[in-house]
């Protein structure tokens, strides 16, 4: 049974990593309590009271720990992953995996030198049952050849819970790097595109004049040889919505389309993971709440077999490259300059 530990406890996605790996059969060896979000640490202690709190150096030096999960401040994630890989461990990161092109270059060099795994758990695909089901339907040809994705990633600000780095673009990488990496991952995956180009991108601050460097809106237009993709991300989810964001994905095919209402069907069916399939023969609502999440089992199989079934390494690199490039090229529009 492989052992894993958590280093970098600065984002709630750390809970997803621990829960997923334990369910897949891995042993939780402990975590480093260093954090910029004390409330998150307290919740971690309450959730996993038996898990030991370990010094960071001890985790990296322990040869029995083969996997390190990283949900640190975004600009620190790539460096921690490289340290883990040089210590002979595989790394599972929260998005974004990198915040700069230089970090991506260092990750590539480290993977090439060590042969270790650098995997980003894109929770909006790997942790969403309707997204898993959509991948199976696309693979089965349910909507023909996919020609476009439209991905929406709205989020609620929840200002009282945010650490200082949340408002610093150098720390979180910018809104496209931080959030839209999810939708870029989905575009490449569902369209079957190995690479793509950034046709256009924009960022803006429309609602926080007191934080002029912050970005609360972003959009990206992607283009590959076979498909197009549009992404919109923002921090404008209203308080009345009973979840953190009305995440949506529309997958357009030559013979139909799929729409995902990942977290809520507003004023409609209860629960989450709603999938709507429209084709030449059917117009169907599919409740995906029972769909199995596969990423963590596949990741552990990759650790054992040295394969790339959970997240091909080239795919990770391309998502990171496109995210960083789209952020760097983005025009600043409207709002606060």
C-alpha positions in Angstrom: 0.0 0.0 0.0 1.7 3.3 -1.0 2.1 6.0 1.6 1.4 9.7 0.9 1.7 13.0 2.8 0.5 16.5 2.3 2.9 19.5 2.0 1.4 22.9 1.5 -2.0 23.2 3.2 -3.2 26.5 1.8 -6.3 25.5 -0.3 -9.3 23.3 0.5 -8.6 21.0 -2.5 -6.1 19.2 -0.1 -9.2 17.5 1.4 -10.1 16.1 -2.1 -6.6 14.7 -2.5 -6.6 13.0 0.8 -10.1 11.6 0.5 -9.5 10.3 -3.0 -6.2 8.6 -2.3 -7.5 7.0 0.9 -10.5 5.7 -1.0 -8.2 4.3 -3.7 -6.2 2.4 -1.1 -3.2 4.6 -0.2 -2.0 5.1 3.4 -2.1 8.7 4.8 1.2 9.1 6.5 0.6 12.7 7.7 0.9 16.3 6.8 2.9 19.5 7.3 0.8 22.0 9.3 2.5 25.0 7.7 -0.3 27.1 6.3 -1.5 30.7 5.4 -5.1 29.8 6.3 -5.3 28.8 10.0 -9.0 27.9 9.7 -8.1 25.3 7.0 -5.6 23.7 9.3 -8.1 23.5 12.1 -10.6 21.8 9.8 -7.9 19.4 8.7 -7.1 18.5 12.3 -10.8 17.9 13.0 -11.3 15.8 9.9 -8.1 13.7 10.3 -7.4 13.7 14.1 -5.3 10.5 13.8 -3.0 11.8 11.1 0.4 12.9 12.4 1.6 16.5 11.9 5.1 16.2 10.4 8.0 18.6 9.8 8.3 19.4 6.1 11.9 18.2 5.8 11.0 15.0 7.5 8.3 14.3 4.8 10.8 14.9 2.0 13.5 12.8 3.7 11.3 9.8 4.5 11.9 7.1 1.9 8.7 5.3 2.9 6.5 8.2 1.6 6.2 7.8 -2.1 3.6 10.5 -2.9 3.4 14.1 -1.9 0.2 16.1 -2.3 0.6 19.8 -2.7 -2.0 22.6 -2.2 0.4 25.3 -1.2 0.3 29.0 -2.3 0.2 28.6 -6.1 3.6 30.2 -6.8 5.2 27.7 -4.4 3.6 24.5 -5.9 6.1 23.9 -8.7 9.1 24.3 -6.5 7.7 21.9 -3.9 6.9 19.4 -6.6 10.4 19.6 -8.0 11.8 19.0 -4.5 9.5 16.0 -4.0 10.5 14.5 -7.3 14.2 15.0 -6.6 13.6 13.1 -3.4 12.3 10.2 -5.3 8.6 10.9 -4.8 5.7 11.4 -7.2 3.7 14.7 -6.9 0.0 15.4 -7.0 -0.8 19.1 -7.2 -3.8 21.2 -6.9 -4.3 23.5 -9.9 -2.5 25.6 -11.0 0.6 23.4 -11.3 2.8 26.3 -12.3 2.3 30.1 -12.3 5.2 31.0 -14.7 6.8 29.7 -17.9 10.1 29.4 -16.0 8.5 27.1 -13.4 7.1 24.9 -16.2 10.6 24.6 -17.7 12.0 23.6 -14.3 9.2 21.0 -13.9 9.9 19.5 -17.3 13.7 19.3 -16.5 13.0 17.6 -13.2 10.6 15.1 -14.6 13.1 14.2 -17.4 15.9 13.8 -14.8 14.0 11.9 -12.2 11.4 9.9 -14.1 8.9 10.9 -11.4 5.2 11.8 -12.0 4.0 15.5 -12.0 0.2 15.3 -12.0 -2.3 18.1 -11.5 -5.6 17.1 -10.1 -8.0 19.2 -12.1 -10.9 18.9 -9.7 -13.6 20.3 -12.1 -13.0 17.2 -14.3 -11.4 14.6 -12.1 -13.6 15.3 -9.1 -16.9 15.8 -10.9 -19.0 12.8 -11.7 -20.9 14.4 -14.5 -17.6 15.3 -16.2 -16.4 11.7 -16.0 -19.7 10.5 -17.5 -19.3 13.1 -20.3 -15.9 11.8 -21.2 -17.4 8.3 -21.6 -20.2 9.6 -23.8 -17.8 11.5 -26.0 -15.6 8.4 -26.3 -18.6 6.3 -27.3 -19.5 8.8 -30.1 -22.8 9.9 -28.5 -22.5 13.4 -30.0 -20.2 12.6 -33.0 -16.9 14.5 -33.3 -16.4 17.2 -30.7 -15.9 20.6 -32.4 -16.2 23.1 -29.5 -16.3 23.4 -25.7 -17.7 26.4 -23.7 -16.5 26.3 -20.1 -17.8 28.6 -17.4 -16.1 28.8 -14.1 -17.8 31.3 -11.8 -16.8 31.5 -8.1 -18.0 33.2 -5.0 -15.5 35.6 -3.4 -16.1 34.6 0.3 -13.8 37.6 1.3 -13.6 36.8 5.0 -11.9 33.5 4.3 -9.3 34.7 1.9 -5.6 35.1 2.8 -3.5 38.1 1.6 -1.9 36.1 -1.2 -5.3 35.6 -2.8 -5.2 39.2 -4.0 -1.6 39.2 -5.3 -1.4 38.1 -9.0 2.2 37.1 -8.5 1.2 34.7 -5.8 -1.9 33.1 -7.5 -0.7 33.5 -11.1 -3.7 35.6 -12.3 -7.3 34.5 -12.8 -6.7 32.6 -16.0 -3.8 30.6 -14.5 -5.6 30.1 -11.2 -9.1 29.2 -12.4 -9.2 28.8 -16.2 -6.6 26.1 -16.2 -9.6 23.8 -15.3 -11.5 24.8 -18.5 -8.3 24.6 -20.7 -7.8 21.1 -19.4 -11.4 20.2 -20.3 -11.0 21.7 -23.8 -8.0 19.6 -24.6 -9.5 16.5 -23.1 -13.0 16.5 -24.7 -11.8 17.7 -28.1 -9.0 15.2 -28.2 -6.5 18.0 -28.9 -2.9 17.4 -28.1 -2.0 21.1 -28.5 -3.7 24.4 -29.2 -3.1 28.1 -29.5 -4.4 31.1 -27.6 -6.4 33.1 -30.1 -7.4 35.8 -27.6 -7.6 36.4 -23.9 -8.8 39.2 -21.5 -8.7 40.0 -17.8 -10.4 42.6 -15.7 -11.1 44.0 -12.3 -14.8 45.2 -12.3 -15.7 44.9 -8.6 -12.8 45.6 -6.3 -11.4 49.1 -6.6 -9.7 48.7 -3.2 -7.7 45.8 -4.6 -6.5 47.3 -8.0 -4.1 44.4 -8.8 -6.8 41.8 -8.3 -8.6 40.1 -11.3 -12.2 39.1 -11.0 -12.9 38.4 -14.6 -11.1 36.4 -17.3 -11.8 34.9 -20.7 -9.9 32.8 -23.2 -10.5 31.8 -26.8 -8.6 28.6 -27.8 -8.1 27.0 -31.1 -6.7 23.7 -32.2 -6.5 22.0 -35.6 -9.8 20.3 -35.0 -11.8 22.4 -32.5 -12.5 25.7 -30.8 -13.0 26.5 -27.1 -14.3 29.5 -25.1 -13.6 30.0 -21.4 -15.1 32.5 -19.0 -14.1 32.6 -15.3 -15.1 35.1 -12.7 -15.6 35.9 -9.0 -19.2 37.2 -9.3 -21.3 34.3 -7.9 -24.2 35.9 -6.0 -24.9 35.2 -2.4 -28.3 33.7 -3.1 -26.8 30.7 -5.0 -26.6 27.9 -2.5 -23.2 26.7 -3.8 -19.9 28.3 -4.5 -20.4 28.6 -8.3 -22.7 27.5 -11.1 -20.0 25.7 -13.1 -21.1 24.7 -16.6 -19.7 23.0 -19.6 -21.2 22.7 -23.0 -19.6 20.2 -25.4 -20.7 20.6 -29.0 -20.4 17.7 -31.4 -21.3 17.1 -35.0 -24.3 15.0 -34.0 -25.5 16.6 -30.8 -24.3 18.3 -27.6 -23.8 17.7 -23.9 -24.4 20.3 -21.2 -23.1 19.8 -17.7 -24.6 21.7 -14.7 -21.9 20.5 -12.4 -22.9 21.9 -9.0 -26.5 23.0 -9.2 -29.5 22.9 -11.5 -30.9 26.4 -10.7 -34.6 26.4 -9.9 -34.8 22.8 -11.1 -33.7 19.3 -10.0 -32.0 19.0 -6.5 -28.4 17.9 -6.1 -25.5 18.3 -8.5 -23.9 16.4 -11.4 -26.7 17.0 -13.9 -25.9 16.0 -17.5 -28.1 16.9 -20.4 -27.6 14.9 -23.7 -29.2 16.0 -26.9 -28.7 14.0 -30.0 -30.6 12.9 -33.1 -32.3 10.1 -31.2 -32.6 11.4 -27.6 -33.0 14.4 -25.4 -32.1 13.1 -22.0 -31.3 14.2 -18.4 -28.7 11.9 -16.8 -28.2 11.9 -13.0 -24.5 11.2 -12.7 -24.3 11.2 -8.9 -23.5 7.5 -8.9 -20.7 7.7 -11.5 -17.3 6.5 -10.2 -14.4 8.9 -9.9 -11.5 7.3 -11.6 -8.5 9.7 -11.3 -7.2 8.5 -7.9 -7.3 4.8 -8.7 -5.6 5.5 -12.0 -3.0 7.7 -10.3 -2.0 4.9 -7.9 -1.8 2.5 -10.8 0.5 4.9 -12.6 2.7 5.1 -9.5 2.9 1.3 -9.3 3.3 0.6 -13.0 5.1 3.9 -14.1 2.4 4.6 -16.7 0.4 7.7 -17.6 -3.3 6.7 -17.5 -4.6 9.2 -15.0 -3.0 12.3 -16.6 -0.6 12.0 -19.5 2.4 14.1 -18.8 2.3 15.9 -22.1 -1.3 16.9 -21.4 -0.3 18.5 -18.0 2.5 20.4 -19.7 0.2 21.7 -22.4 -2.5 22.9 -20.0 0.1 24.7 -18.0 1.7 26.3 -21.1 -1.6 27.5 -22.5 -2.7 28.9 -19.1 0.5 30.8 -18.6 0.5 32.1 -22.2 -3.2 33.2 -22.1 -2.6 35.0 -18.8 0.5 36.8 -20.2 -1.2 37.8 -23.4 -4.5 38.9 -21.8 -5.8 42.4 -22.6 -7.1 44.3 -19.6 -10.6 45.4 -20.2 -13.1 47.7 -18.6 -13.6 48.2 -14.9 -10.6 49.2 -12.8 -7.2 49.7 -14.3 
